[in-house]
Amino acid sequence: MDEHDFRSAAMALAAMDHLGVPELRTLYKLERTAARLYERLADRIDGGEAAELVRRNAREELGHANRVRRALTLKTGRPFQPTPDLDEGYPVEAPAMVDAALLAAVVAGERAGDADYQRWADAEPDPEVARLLRASGREEAGHADRFLQAIDLLGAGH
């Protein structure tokens, strides 16, 4: 899989029904990037509780990357050791200002991520890999809910 940036890699994976080893490597890199991006978004939010909700999502994105790492170990039959490039993720910048409209777009992305994970799990022949994918998908849905809470807090001036 030839991905050049966060957006094109995410779009390429979203178009797939099944993930092989190259696609899982890309997914690992995407999840690492999402964690870093969410940390940057939280840094730009003027609200303690709202920022903490976004940081919690960031921590869980790292958990998704760790699940993908376990899936890669299962698929390859040997411990997966990510390269520094995979661990670093894609270059991505957070907007200077984080507002409700931006977070609403992230909500849509998280909901789509849940659907992607469930579709990939449905097509996965290894039951343990499918379980790992489903777990991350459920958390993506939870991320969307947390972002909605952050939007409410930002709207209330917290």
C-alpha angles and dihedrals in degrees: 000000000000110000123169106182143007096266098046092045092050092048092048092052092045088059093056129092096195134030123219126185096284091050092047089053088054091047090052090053092047093052092049089050093048090054091053092045093051091051089054091048090051090051089058097048116100095212129083098210095039091048091049091054089054091046090052089055089050091054091049091050086060087052089054090052089052091052090050088050089055090047090053090051089053093046096048098036093231135077110283112231111190118219118240088255091058093046092049093052127201123324106262134164127205117227115260090243126041114201140160093273092056092047090049089058089051089052090057090050092050092050090050089049091056091052091048093051092049092049091049090048091051090056096043115107095197107079094207093051089047090052091052091050093048092050091054091047092055089051091051088059089050090051090056089053091049091050089052089053089050090051090053091049093049090049090051091052095247 
